[in-house]
Amino acid sequence: MKNNLLLLFFLLLGSWTSALAVPPLVNYAGRVAVKGQPFEGTGQLKFALVNASGKQTYWSNDGTSLNGSEPTAHVSVQVNGGLYSILLGNTAITGMSALDVSVFRTHSDVKLRVWFSDGKNGFQQLSPDRPFSSVPYALSAGIPDGSIELSMLSPALRASLGLGTGQTSGGGNQNSNSPTNSNPPPTSGLPAGGSFIAAIGNSFYFAHGKELWVTDGSPASSLKLKTFYAALGGASKGTVLGNLLFFTADDGTNGRELWKSDGTVNGTSLVKDIAPGAYSSSPDTLTADGNLLYFNASDGTQQRKFWKSDGTGPGTTVVFPERTGGVNNFVPHGNQIYFKSGALLYKTDGTAVGTVELAYQDGDILLVGDNVLLVEGGLIYYITRGIPGRADTTPLLRAPYLVRGNILYGNNTEGTYSTDGTPTGTSLFSIKPMLGDYTPGAGWNVYSQVLGESLYFPEKDGYDYKLMKSNSTTTSTVKNFGRDHALTNLSVYGNYLLFDHGAALWKSDGTEAGTVMIKSGASTSSIFHSTGNTVYLKTGSSIETINLAAQ
């Protein structure tokens, strides 16, 4: 479980009201995955506040932790799509003791230690211990009146407090008069259109031309974080590391560089001007792994280089020197990252010494479970099995292909095969081959989808458009849609297959009765995010949440 468990967590809010004589509460939210997949269900967690060395306990959820040891009791938390939140210090929760505010007043090295269990594999201590943000220390700090502006609060908090969009009573600009830094508070909610960048908890980040916005879906919570000089890069240029969004932007002074945001105006800032002055380093292929962000960028020399960042300027450094062809195709695997430079394959532990050339391997790198594979010329080979860094000479499968968790689906002469990377785990999945086509520079466009134990695909039978499914022995019709419109853009969300038919969004659970229209005037392109069986649609300036299981 140790290598399969990942927890990215962050503190959202610490609040203490002395006038009400209640214990301080710290709202802790996190994201947890087991075996690389977002955990779903009831998770068991234990918490302790420890010193910098981890050898002294200041507080634990049940008061039993000594010298940084694991508490005896746990608290149970509902986890949906890998996301959860809990109030540390809330004694109404079974297994939770009160939080003493003096911990933050008397100790400046407080860190949070967490243990997690999925209820099956026992508790695993998450590492490293995480330092608190400055927020909990405000519990014991003397804060002058008027020093906290609404724009500094998260959109969800502003909405819950009924404070709207963060506009001050005077409605004036809260920032400098420079055109590139001007961020007047919004007055009409989230603009129409835009490009989804990423989600952090219940906060969604969008690029609207030159503007970066964040919202929890309600108009009152929508906040414009910054207006840049040039249009933002969109989803392909952004990624999440911990509780921060990393993205690329051009502020008109430093060129297109690496930026970060914590969802507040003041917390949206430049990480580092990699190519000095107005030149652009144009970071690309942003990839989060552990506590670091990896990407390629140019510092003004001829070729692009492989960089890493901990989110600070001094912590943004070169890992791999320039090579002809630059660096790309980053694939995290264990404590290593595989990447390509030209036609050469490398792996790195994030240090120059730990960056090793493996072999000459053209093609694209693909991660499936614990295996790194290579896709070359429509053929799929192993890299991490057999000779290290070299693909097996016998093709595993043929493209097109799909990856679902730890399983790879691809074509063979008999149809669609599935494999977990072992001989006994490789078998015929469907007597129908997977459908798709290849576009140079864009990769494979797959028309088929895997859901449960079946391969689903659209088919035109004479004049009729049908949704079909196939397994290792039979092929059958799920639903005949007649002659009016084709079925396009098959996608899997949670336990359902979604697709476009006519001018409407449809879903299917694999049965004719369960194949129904869920929203007219919408399409799969309207979906910008999902967690489990919940999908989020953006149409115009509105965000709609749809529970597929309830439709």
C-alpha positions in Angstrom: 0.0 0.0 0.0 2.9 2.3 0.7 3.7 2.8 -3.0 0.1 2.9 -4.1 -1.2 5.6 -1.7 -0.9 9.2 -2.5 -2.3 12.1 -0.4 -2.2 15.7 -1.5 -3.7 17.8 1.1 -4.0 21.4 2.0 -5.4 23.7 4.7 -8.3 25.8 3.6 -9.2 27.8 6.7 -8.4 28.1 10.4 -11.0 30.0 12.4 -11.4 30.7 16.1 -14.0 32.8 17.8 -12.9 33.6 21.3 -16.1 35.6 22.0 -18.2 32.5 21.6 -15.9 30.5 23.9 -15.6 27.6 21.4 -12.4 25.6 20.7 -10.5 26.6 17.5 -11.3 24.6 14.4 -9.1 24.1 11.4 -10.8 23.0 8.2 -8.5 20.5 6.6 -9.3 19.3 3.1 -7.4 16.6 1.1 -7.3 14.4 -1.9 -6.5 10.7 -1.6 -5.9 7.9 -4.1 -5.3 4.2 -3.7 -3.5 2.3 -6.4 -3.4 5.4 -8.5 -7.2 5.8 -8.5 -9.3 8.4 -6.5 -10.5 6.7 -3.4 -14.3 6.4 -3.0 -16.0 5.5 0.2 -15.4 5.9 3.9 -11.7 6.6 4.7 -10.1 6.2 8.1 -7.6 9.0 9.2 -5.5 9.8 12.1 -3.9 13.2 12.8 -1.1 14.6 14.9 0.6 18.0 15.2 4.3 17.4 15.6 7.5 19.5 15.8 9.9 20.0 12.9 11.8 16.8 13.7 8.6 14.8 14.1 9.8 13.5 17.5 7.5 15.6 19.7 3.7 15.6 19.6 1.8 18.8 20.4 -1.7 17.4 19.7 -3.4 14.3 18.2 -6.9 13.5 17.2 -7.5 11.3 20.3 -4.7 12.6 22.6 -2.7 9.3 22.6 0.2 10.2 20.3 3.6 10.4 22.1 6.8 11.5 20.5 5.2 11.6 17.0 3.7 8.1 17.3 0.5 6.9 15.6 -2.7 7.7 17.6 -4.8 4.8 18.7 -8.2 6.0 17.5 -9.2 7.1 14.1 -11.8 9.4 12.6 -14.0 8.3 9.7 -14.5 10.6 6.7 -16.6 10.2 3.6 -14.4 10.5 0.5 -16.0 11.3 -2.8 -14.0 11.1 -6.0 -10.8 11.2 -3.9 -11.8 14.5 -2.1 -12.8 15.0 1.5 -12.7 17.6 4.3 -12.8 17.6 8.1 -12.7 20.1 10.9 -9.6 19.4 13.1 -10.6 20.0 16.7 -14.3 19.3 16.2 -15.2 17.3 19.3 -18.6 16.4 17.7 -16.7 14.0 15.5 -16.1 10.6 17.0 -12.4 10.1 17.8 -11.6 13.9 17.6 -10.3 15.9 20.5 -10.3 19.6 21.0 -7.5 21.7 19.5 -5.6 24.0 21.8 -4.9 27.4 20.3 -1.8 27.7 22.4 -0.1 25.1 20.2 0.2 27.8 17.5 1.0 30.6 19.9 3.9 28.8 21.6 5.4 26.8 18.8 6.6 28.1 15.4 7.5 24.7 13.9 4.1 23.0 13.9 3.7 20.3 11.2 0.7 18.0 10.4 1.3 14.3 10.4 -1.4 12.1 8.8 -2.1 8.4 8.7 -4.7 6.9 6.2 -6.4 3.5 5.8 -8.9 2.4 3.2 -10.2 0.0 5.8 -8.6 -3.0 4.2 -4.8 -2.6 4.1 -4.1 -1.0 7.5 -2.8 2.5 8.3 0.0 4.1 6.3 1.8 7.2 7.6 1.9 9.8 4.8 5.2 11.6 4.3 6.5 14.1 4.5 4.9 15.9 7.4 3.3 19.1 6.1 4.0 22.5 7.6 1.0 24.7 8.3 0.3 27.7 6.2 0.2 31.1 7.9 -3.5 30.8 8.3 -3.6 28.7 11.6 -1.2 31.1 13.2 -3.8 33.8 12.8 -5.7 32.1 15.5 -3.3 33.7 18.0 -2.1 36.7 16.1 -3.2 40.3 16.7 -4.7 41.3 13.3 -5.4 45.0 12.8 -8.9 45.9 11.6 -9.1 46.2 7.8 -6.0 44.3 7.0 -7.9 41.4 5.4 -9.7 42.2 2.2 -12.5 40.0 0.7 -10.3 39.3 -2.4 -7.9 37.4 -0.1 -10.6 34.9 0.8 -11.4 31.8 -1.2 -14.5 31.9 -3.4 -16.3 29.2 -1.5 -15.7 31.0 1.8 -17.0 34.3 0.4 -20.1 32.6 -0.8 -20.7 30.8 2.5 -20.4 34.1 4.3 -22.7 35.9 1.9 -20.0 38.3 0.9 -20.5 38.0 -2.8 -17.7 38.4 -5.3 -15.2 40.3 -3.2 -16.1 43.8 -4.4 -15.4 46.5 -1.8 -18.0 49.0 -0.8 -16.4 51.6 -3.0 -16.2 49.3 -6.0 -12.7 50.5 -6.8 -9.6 48.7 -8.1 -7.8 46.9 -5.2 -4.5 46.7 -7.2 -2.0 48.9 -8.9 -2.9 51.2 -11.8 -0.8 49.3 -14.2 -3.0 47.9 -17.1 -1.3 44.5 -16.8 -2.0 44.3 -13.1 -5.5 45.7 -13.1 -8.0 43.3 -11.5 -11.2 45.1 -10.7 -13.6 42.8 -8.8 -16.3 41.1 -11.0 -19.8 42.4 -11.0 -21.7 39.8 -13.1 -20.3 36.4 -12.2 -18.3 34.1 -14.4 -18.0 35.2 -18.0 -19.4 33.0 -20.8 -17.1 30.7 -22.7 -13.6 30.2 -21.5 -11.3 27.2 -21.1 -11.3 25.0 -18.0 -7.8 24.7 -16.5 -8.1 22.6 -13.3 -10.1 21.8 -10.2 -8.7 22.0 -6.6 -11.3 20.7 -4.2 -14.5 22.6 -5.0 -12.7 25.5 -6.8 -12.6 25.5 -10.6 -10.1 27.6 -12.5 -10.9 29.0 -15.9 -9.0 30.9 -18.5 -11.2 33.6 -20.2 -8.9 35.1 -22.8 -6.4 37.1 -20.9 -8.2 36.6 -17.6 -7.8 34.0 -14.9 -11.0 33.2 -12.9 -11.9 30.9 -10.0 -15.3 29.8 -8.9 -17.1 27.1 -6.9 -20.0 27.2 -9.5 -22.1 29.9 -8.0 -22.2 33.4 -9.5 -21.5 35.0 -6.1 -18.3 33.0 -5.6 -16.8 33.8 -9.0 -13.6 35.9 -8.8 -11.3 37.3 -11.4 -7.8 36.7 -10.1 -5.7 38.5 -12.7 -5.8 40.1 -16.2 -2.7 39.2 -18.2 -1.1 40.8 -21.2 -1.8 37.9 -23.5 -4.3 35.0 -23.6 -3.7 32.2 -21.2 -2.6 28.8 -22.2 -5.7 26.9 -21.2 -5.9 23.3 -19.8 -2.8 22.1 -21.7 -0.6 24.6 -19.8 -1.9 24.1 -16.2 -1.6 21.5 -13.5 -2.2 21.1 -9.8 0.5 20.5 -7.1 -0.9 20.3 -3.6 -3.2 23.2 -3.1 -1.7 25.4 -5.9 -2.5 25.8 -9.5 0.6 26.1 -11.8 0.1 27.6 -15.2 1.8 29.7 -17.8 1.1 33.4 -18.5 2.5 36.6 -20.0 2.1 39.7 -17.8 3.6 42.0 -20.4 6.8 42.4 -18.5 8.4 39.0 -18.1 7.1 37.2 -21.2 5.3 33.9 -20.9 6.6 32.2 -17.7 5.5 29.9 -14.9 2.9 31.2 -12.5 1.0 29.9 -9.5 -2.3 30.6 -7.7 -3.9 29.6 -4.4 -7.3 30.9 -5.5 -6.8 34.5 -4.2 -5.8 37.7 -5.9 -2.7 38.2 -3.7 -1.8 34.5 -4.0 -1.6 34.6 -7.8 2.1 35.3 -8.6 5.1 34.7 -10.9 7.2 31.7 -9.8 10.3 32.6 -11.7 11.4 34.6 -14.8 13.3 31.8 -16.4 14.1 33.7 -19.6 15.1 37.1 -18.2 13.3 40.2 -19.3 10.6 40.3 -21.9 11.8 37.0 -23.4 9.5 34.0 -22.9 10.6 30.6 -21.5 7.2 29.2 -22.5 7.0 26.3 -20.0 5.2 23.3 -21.3 4.3 19.7 -20.3 3.7 20.7 -16.7 3.8 17.4 -14.7 3.3 17.1 -10.9 5.0 14.3 -9.1 5.3 14.1 -5.3 6.2 17.6 -4.0 7.7 18.8 -7.3 6.6 20.2 -10.6 8.5 19.1 -13.7 8.3 20.9 -17.1 10.4 21.9 -20.1 11.3 25.5 -20.8 13.9 27.7 -22.5 16.1 30.0 -20.6 17.0 31.9 -23.7 19.5 29.4 -25.1 18.9 27.5 -28.4 17.3 24.3 -27.0 14.7 23.7 -24.3 15.7 22.1 -21.0 14.1 19.9 -18.3 13.2 21.9 -15.2 11.8 21.2 -11.7 10.2 23.5 -9.2 9.0 23.4 -5.6 6.8 26.5 -6.3 9.5 29.0 -5.3 12.0 31.0 -7.5 15.1 29.6 -5.8 13.6 26.1 -6.0 13.1 26.3 -9.7 16.2 24.7 -11.3 17.4 22.8 -14.3 17.4 19.0 -14.0 18.6 18.1 -17.5 20.7 20.2 -19.9 19.6 21.2 -23.3 19.4 18.6 -26.1 18.5 18.7 -29.7 14.8 18.2 -29.9 14.1 19.4 -26.4 12.4 17.3 -23.7 8.8 16.0 -23.6 6.5 13.1 -22.9 7.0 13.1 -19.1 5.7 9.9 -17.4 6.0 9.6 -13.6 6.7 6.1 -12.4 7.5 5.3 -8.8 10.2 7.7 -7.7 11.4 8.2 -11.3 10.2 10.2 -14.3 10.6 8.8 -17.8 10.9 11.3 -20.6 12.0 11.7 -24.2 14.7 14.0 -25.7 14.7 13.6 -29.4 14.6 9.9 -30.0 16.4 9.1 -26.7 14.6 7.7 -23.7 15.7 8.8 -20.2 14.7 8.4 -16.6 15.4 10.7 -13.7 15.0 11.0 -10.0 15.0 14.8 -10.3 18.7 15.3 -10.0 21.4 15.7 -12.6 23.3 12.7 -11.3 20.2 10.6 -11.2 19.3 11.3 -14.9 20.2 8.3 -16.9 20.0 7.6 -20.7 18.3 4.3 -21.2 18.2 3.6 -24.9 17.4 4.8 -28.4 13.6 4.4 -28.5 11.4 6.4 -30.9 7.7 6.6 -30.1 5.5 7.7 -27.1 5.8 6.6 -23.5 2.7 5.1 -21.8 2.2 4.3 -18.2 -0.1 1.3 -17.3 -0.2 0.3 -13.7 3.4 -0.6 -12.7 4.6 -0.9 -16.2 6.1 1.7 -18.6 5.3 0.9 -22.2 6.3 2.4 -25.6 4.0 3.0 -28.5 5.9 3.0 -31.8 4.4 2.6 -35.2 1.1 1.5 -33.9 2.7 -1.3 -31.8 2.9 -1.4 -28.0 6.0 -2.7 -26.2 7.2 -3.1 -22.6 10.0 -0.9 -21.4 10.3 -1.8 -17.7 10.1 -5.6 -18.3 13.1 -7.5 -19.6 16.2 -5.5 -20.5 16.0 -2.2 -18.5 15.2 0.7 -20.8 14.7 -1.4 -23.9 11.3 -2.5 -25.2 10.6 -6.2 -25.6 11.1 -7.3 -29.3 7.7 -8.9 -29.4 4.8 -6.4 -29.6 2.4 -6.7 -26.7 -0.7 -5.2 -28.5 -1.5 -2.9 -31.4 -3.1 0.5 -31.3 -5.6 2.0 -30.9 -5.5 1.5 -27.2 -7.2 2.6 -24.0 -5.9 2.7 -20.4 -8.3 2.2 -17.5 -6.6 2.2 -14.2 -4.0 -0.7 -14.2 -5.4 -2.3 -17.4 -4.4 -1.7 -21.0 -6.8 -2.4 -23.8 -5.5 -2.8 -27.3 -6.0 -4.8 -30.5 -4.7 -8.2 -31.5 -5.7 -10.5 -34.4 -8.7 -11.9 -32.5 -10.2 -8.6 -31.3 -9.6 -6.4 -28.2 -7.3 -7.7 -25.5 -6.8 -6.6 -22.0 -3.6 -6.9 -20.0 -2.4 -6.0 -16.5 1.2 -6.6 -17.5 1.4 -10.3 -16.6 1.0 -13.4 -18.8 -2.0 -14.7 -16.7 -3.5 -11.2 -16.8 -3.6 -10.9 -20.6 -6.7 -12.3 -22.3 -9.3 -11.7 -25.0 -11.7 -9.0 -23.8 -13.9 -8.5 -26.9 -14.3 -10.3 -30.2 -14.7 -6.9 -31.8 -11.5 -4.8 -32.4 -11.2 -1.3 -30.9 -12.0 1.4 -33.4 -9.9 4.5 -34.0 -7.7 6.5 -36.3 -4.3 8.2 -36.0 -3.5 11.8 -36.7 0.2 12.8 -36.9 0.9 15.2 -34.1 -2.4 14.6 -32.4 -2.2 10.8 -31.7 -5.0 8.3 -31.6 -8.7 9.1 -31.7 -10.5 6.1 -30.2 -14.2 5.6 -31.1 -14.7 2.6 -28.8 -14.9 2.7 -25.0 -14.5 0.2 -22.2 -17.1 0.1 -19.4 -17.3 -2.8 -17.0 -16.9 -6.1 -18.8 -17.9 -4.8 -22.3 -16.5 -2.8 -25.2 -18.9 -0.2 -26.5 -18.9 1.3 -30.0 -21.2 3.1 -32.4 -22.3 1.3 -35.6 -24.3 2.2 -38.7 -26.3 -0.8 -39.8 -27.8 0.0 -43.1 -29.6 3.3 -42.4 -29.8 2.8 -38.6 -27.4 4.2 -36.0 -26.8 1.8 -33.1 -25.0 1.7 -29.8 -23.3 -1.7 -29.6 -21.4 -3.7 -27.0 -19.2 -6.7 -27.2 -17.5 -9.1 -24.8 -15.2 -12.1 -25.3 -18.0 -14.3 -26.7 -20.9 -12.1 -28.0 -21.9 -8.8 -29.7 -25.3 -7.2 -29.1 -27.3 -4.1 -29.7 -27.8 -1.8 -26.7 -30.1 0.6 -28.5 -31.2 1.3 -32.0 -31.5 5.1 -32.6 -33.0 4.9 -36.1 -31.9 7.1 -39.0 -31.8 10.6 -37.5 -28.4 11.2 -36.0 -25.1 9.4 -35.5 -23.6 8.6 -32.1 -20.4 10.5 -31.4 -17.8 11.2 -28.7 -18.3 8.1 -26.5 -16.8 8.8 -23.1 -16.8 7.1 -19.7 -17.7 9.0 -16.5 -18.0 7.0 -13.3 -20.2 4.0 -14.0 -21.8 5.4 -17.2 -21.1 5.8 -20.9 -21.8 9.3 -22.2 -22.2 10.3 -25.8 -23.6 12.9 -28.2 -26.7 12.1 -30.2 -28.4 14.9 -32.1 -28.3 18.1 -30.1 -28.4 16.3 -26.8 -26.2 14.6 -24.2 -27.0 10.9 -23.5 -25.9 8.3 -21.0 -26.0 4.5 -20.9 -25.5 1.9 -18.2 -25.3 -0.8 -20.9 -29.0 -1.6 -21.1 -31.7 -0.3 -23.4 -33.8 1.0 -20.6 -30.8 2.7 -19.0 -29.8 4.5 -22.3 -31.5 7.8 -22.0 -31.1 11.5 -22.8 -30.0 13.5 -19.8 -29.8 17.1 -21.2 -31.0 18.7 -24.4 -28.8 21.4 -25.9 -25.7 20.0 -24.2 -22.9 17.8 -25.3 -19.9 16.0 -24.0 -17.9 19.1 -24.9 -19.9 20.9 -22.2 -18.4 18.7 -19.5 -15.3 20.2 -18.0 -14.8 18.1 -14.8 -16.0 15.0 -13.1 -15.8 13.2 -9.8 -17.2 9.6 -9.7 -20.7 9.7 -11.1 -20.9 13.5 -10.9 -20.2 15.6 -14.0 -19.9 19.4 -14.2 -21.1 21.3 -17.3 -20.4 24.8 -18.3 -22.9 26.4 -20.7 -22.4 30.1 -21.3 -21.7 31.6 -17.8 -23.5 28.9 -15.9 -22.1 25.8 -14.2 -24.4 22.9 -13.7 -23.8 19.8 -11.6 -25.4 16.5 -12.8 -25.5 13.3 -10.7 -25.6 10.6 -13.4 -26.9 8.0 -11.0 -30.0 10.2 -10.2 -30.9 10.8 -13.8 
